Amino acid sequence: MGKLIAICISEKKGTQKVPVESAVLREDHGIEGDAHAGNWHRQVSLLGLEKIEAFRAKGADVDFGAFGENLIIEGFDFRSLPVGTRFRIGGGAPAGDESVERNGEDEGALLEMTQIGKECHSHCAIFHMVGDCIMPREGVFAKVLKGGRIRPGDEVTEIPPEADRPFTAAWVTMSDKGARGERVDESGPLIEQIVSEAGYEVIEGVLIPDDRQTIEKTLIRLADQRQVNVVFTTGGTGFSPRDITPEATAAVCDRMAPGIAEAMRAYSMTKTPRAMLSRAVSGIRGQTLIINLPGSPKAVKENLEFVLPSLGHGLEIMLGRKHDCARK
């Protein structure tokens, strides 16, 4: 059990957040009046009070909201919790508050953690002042599943992720022309359609150029910050000098899973002998499986239909939901 210490908002992006006496959480939006609310996965930012106090103990005089955090909460080490953890805050909208859909005094607002930390593109005022900022490494982000009015002093309850929740997935298309808007990406959306129909929850899709640094940073972000169970890449697996998806994938993986790529190549050889020219690899980073798929929509469809029936078992082993491969 934790406690909500402070609520901070900023009406404009790029300005410091300031504490408010109460706030309204809107479902699938965020905090009313906060510039960072919207239809995306980082609707609300959370930071532990203990992390702020430890930072202050180093001699830094910082106010609540200085790190860009929305909610300061006591009692949780957020970074140690898995993405998918939910938090119930308070007891919902008080009687007579018609601006908020009443959830019932015993229910409260509900958040789900969607990302751990973030990349700091432009250092904040705190970083420039003291040379450090804890939000990129200690802060987490959440989306609002159920709205309600919240106030400092509200109890915060942790709800662990459900053990049988669907696998999460993301897709990444590597294409210079696609990133420049010179070619329509058909493969990425096709991956989303196929894996969604197979029961996966697709939480992100992104189109990036064939740039190794960009590919590596994207895969690391999806694995470490968003903790996606499986990332499907498409494109960049051939012989062209710009085809460096396999190298970027191998560079970020802790362990390789060569059997998946080998099996897809063998299956594709029954369709076309040119499948031997694929350099695709598969590997694991933490608890994220990364699978290189070909670039063409036809090949994407064929490979996914082949690999998906066996993939779930491997993911269960990786995530610790099963502990051996013995068949009953």
N, C-alpha and C positions, 0 to 999 in steps of 0.2 A: 504494500500500500504506500502511495506517495501523496504529495500535496502540491497543488498549484500555488506557486509563490507570487508570480506576476504575469501579466498579459501585456504585450507590447505590439504596437502597430506603427506603420508609417503610411501616410496617404499618398506619397510619391516614391517611386523607386529611386535609389541613390541617396536617400535621406535616412538619418538615424531613426530607428524605431523608439517610441516613447511609451511608458506605462499608461494604462487606462484602468478605470475602476471595474469595468466589466466588458464583455464582448459577446457577440452573437456568432456562433459557428453555423455556417450554412452547408448543407449536404452537397458534396461534390463541388465545392467552391472555395471554402476557407473562412477566414475571419472577415466579417463585413467591415468595410472601410480600410482594409489593408491592401497595399498596392501589389503584393505578391500573390494574392488570392486569384483563383481562376480555374479553368478546366484543364488541369495538368496534375502530375503526381507530387509536386512539391507545394501543396497548398498551405501547409502550416509547418513552421520550423520549431523544433524543441531543443532545449539545452538544459542540462542538469545544474541545479544550484551548486552542488558540490564542486563542479568544474569551474564555475565562476569564482567561488570563494578561494579555490586553489590558485587561480590566476591572480586574484587580488592579493593573495598572501606573498606574491613575488614583488609587491610594491606598486602594482598598477591600480590606479583609481578609475574604475570603470562603472558606469551606470547600467542598470538593466536595459536591455535593448541595444546596447552598444555593439554587440556582435551580430546584429541582424536577426536575433531570435524572437519568435512570437511568444512562446510559452516557456517560462522558467519553472521547472518542476523539481521538487525535492524528493529524493528517495530512490532514484533509478540511475544506473550506469547504462545509458541508452546505447552506447556503442557496443556493449556486450550482448545486446538483444538481437534476435534475428529479424530481418525484414519480414513483415507479415504480422508482427506482434501488434495487438490492439490495446488501446487505452480508453477506459471509460472515465469521463470527467464530470463530476457533480451530479445533480439530480434533475437535469432538464430545465425547461423554461418555467419560471414561477407563475403562479396563478395570476390571471389578469394581463399577462404580457402577450398581446395579440400579434406582435411583430415576429414571433417565433412559433413555429409549429410545436405544440406541447407534446413531449415524448413521455410524460409521466414522471412524477417526482423520483421514482426509484430507478429510472433508466439512465438519464444523463446523456451527454454528447458522446460520440464514439469516433475515435481516430484509428487509422491503420498506418503503421510505419511502412514507408515505401522506399526510403533511401538512407544510407548511412554516410555522413560527411558529404563534401562537395569539393570540386576544384575551384580555387579562388583565382578568377581571371584578372580582376583589378583589386589590389589590396585595399582593405578598408582603412578608415582613419585610425583605428586601434593599432593595426599592423604598422602603419607609418609612424605612430607615436612610440610604441614600445618594441617593435620588431617581431611581434607574434600575434596570432589570433587563433582562438580555440575552436571557432565554429567549423572550419573546414574538416577538422579531424574528430571533434567531439559532438558536433550537432547532428541531429537527424531530422528527417522530413516525413510528413504524413499527409494523407488525404482524409477528408471528412466523410465518414460513412453515415453518420446521423447527427443532425444539428441540435442546437440548444444554446441557452445562455450560460456562460461560465463566468466565474468570479475568483479572484485570489482567495485561497482558503479552501476551495473545493477539493474533495478527495479524488485521487487518481488511482485507478485500479488497472493492473496489467492483466491482459488476457492472452496467453500464449497462442501461437498459430495452431490451427487444427491439424492433427496428424495426417488426416486423409485429404487435405486440401489439394486441389489440382496442381499439377506441375506448371511452373511459370516458364515462359519462353520469350525470346526477343529475336528479331532478325536484323541483319546488317548487310546492306548492298554496297559493294565496292565498285564504283564506276566513275571515272573522270568525266565522261560525257554526261552521265546522269546528274552528277553533282553540279555541273555547269548549266543544267537545264536544257541540254541538247538532245537528250534521249529520255523517253518515259520509262520509268522503272516498273516492269511488270513482275519480276521475280520476287521482290520483297513482299508486296501485297499478296502474291500467290502463296508464299510460305505462310503468311498470317492466316489466310483462308483455310489452308489444308490442316495446319496444326490446331487451329481453333476447332475445326470440325472433329479432330481427333481427341478433343477434351482438354487441351492445354489452354492456359490463360496467357494470352499474348499481351505483355505489358509495355512493350516498346518496339518501334521499328525506326531505322535510321538509314539514310543514304549519304555515303561519304566518298571522297575521291580515293584513288589508288595510291595513297600516301602512307608509308609504313608507320610513321609516328602517330598519325591520326588513327589508323587501324588499331594499333596497340593500345592507345589511350582509351578508345571506345570499348574495346574488349575488357580492359581492366576495370573501367567504370561499371559496365554491366555486371561483371562478376563480383567485384568487391563492394561497390556502393549499392547497387540494386539487387545483388544476390540472386540473379536470374538462374533458374535450374539448368536451362539449355539455351545456348545462343546458336542460331543458324546463320552462317554467312553465305553470301552468293556472289560469285564473280571473283576474278583475280587469281584463278588457279591454273592458268595455262602457261604457255611458253613466252609470252610477251615480256619485254623488259620491265613493264609496269605491273605485271602480275606477281605480287609479293604477299598475297594473303596467307599462303602456307607458312612463309617465314615469320610473318607477324604473329600468326597463331601460335606457332611453336615457341616463339620467344616469351610469350606471356603464360604458357602452360607450365604447371608443376609436374604433370605426368602426361604422357601421350597415350592415346587409345587407338592404335593403328588399325585394329580389326574393323572398325566402322568404315573408315575410308577405303580399306582394302576390299571389304564386302561390296561397297557401292560401286567401286571400279569394276569388280568382277561381274556384278549384275549389269552394269552399263555396257560391258563388252558384248553382252548378248543382244544389245540394240545397235551398237556401232563399234567398229574396231578403233575408232578415234578416241574411245574412252581411255586407252592406254596413255594418252597424252595428258591426262589429268594429274596434277601434282597435289591434289587436296589432301589435307591431314585432319585429324581429330585429336582433341586432347582435353585435359581437365585442369582447371584453375580453381583451387579451393573446393567448393561444392557447385561448380558450374562446368557443364560439359559444353565444349565448343566444337561444332561440326561444320566443315567447309563443304558447301554444295556448289555445283556448277553454276554458270551464269545464265544459261538459257532457261526460259520458263518450262519448256518441255522436259529438259533434263532434271530440273528442280522437282517437278511433279513425279517423275519416274523414281527418283532417288528417295524422296520422302515416303512415297507409298511402299517402297521396299523396306526402309529402315524403321519406320515408326512402330510397326507391330512388335518389334523386339526391344525398342528403346526404353520403354517404361520400366522394364525389369532392371536394366542397367542403372537408371536414375534412382530407383529405390535402393539399390545396393550402395550407390554413391552417397545418398542422403541418410543412410543408416536405417531406412524403413524395413529393409530385409538384410540378413546377415550372411547368406550363402547363396550359391547358385544351384543347389540341389533341386531336382525336379521331383515333385510328388508323384 
